[in-house]
Amino acid sequence: METQEQPQYINPDITPETNPTTVNGVGTVEVAVKDELPKLPPASMSATSTQLQQISDKIAVFLARLPDYIGNFFNDYKPQITTVALILAAFISVKLVFAVLDAVNDIPLFATIFELVGIGYATWFVSRYLLKASTRQELLSEINNFKNQISGKQV
């Protein structure tokens, strides 16, 4: 594999006679003294640092007061937040119940068995409590006792 030689560009105006800083026909670069280099004006560090300090102070104050802001927001809108949370919980509960019922309904024979159990219980309830007037009175007294126990009134 051949190595390719990089072409060298030499300024034809500069000859070893006119440029005393050449060595074997190759020009050398003169290094300027450090004090002679052009300098950029110094950036004002105080202006940028004070701006950054002000921004960081504002962020720190905001983050320090954030729990108070959240607490005040919750206290101001507590009923509305509670209502929204209850609505979301009810919606999720209904979706979960429907998903469980759909999963159970997909199991073969379970839907039929549940229907037969429901029909059997409805038949027993009608025959036990609703056919005779005396059993209807018994059912009514049991319902009233249950309502009194829930409301705190003992009879």
Contacts in CASP RR format, 6 or more apart in sequence:
PFRMAT RR
TARGET T0000
AUTHOR 0000-0000-0000
METHOD contacts of the structure
MODEL  1
METQEQPQYINPDITPETNPTTVNGVGTVEVAVKDELPKLPPASMSATST
QLQQISDKIAVFLARLPDYIGNFFNDYKPQITTVALILAAFISVKLVFAV
LDAVNDIPLFATIFELVGIGYATWFVSRYLLKASTRQELLSEINNFKNQI
SGKQV
10 26 0 8 1.000
10 27 0 8 1.000
14 22 0 8 1.000
14 27 0 8 1.000
16 22 0 8 1.000
16 25 0 8 1.000
19 27 0 8 1.000
21 27 0 8 1.000
21 28 0 8 1.000
21 29 0 8 1.000
21 30 0 8 1.000
22 28 0 8 1.000
74 81 0 8 1.000
104 110 0 8 1.000
104 111 0 8 1.000
104 114 0 8 1.000
105 111 0 8 1.000
128 135 0 8 1.000
129 135 0 8 1.000
129 136 0 8 1.000
129 138 0 8 1.000
129 139 0 8 1.000
130 136 0 8 1.000
130 139 0 8 1.000
144 155 0 8 1.000
145 155 0 8 1.000
148 154 0 8 1.000
148 155 0 8 1.000
END
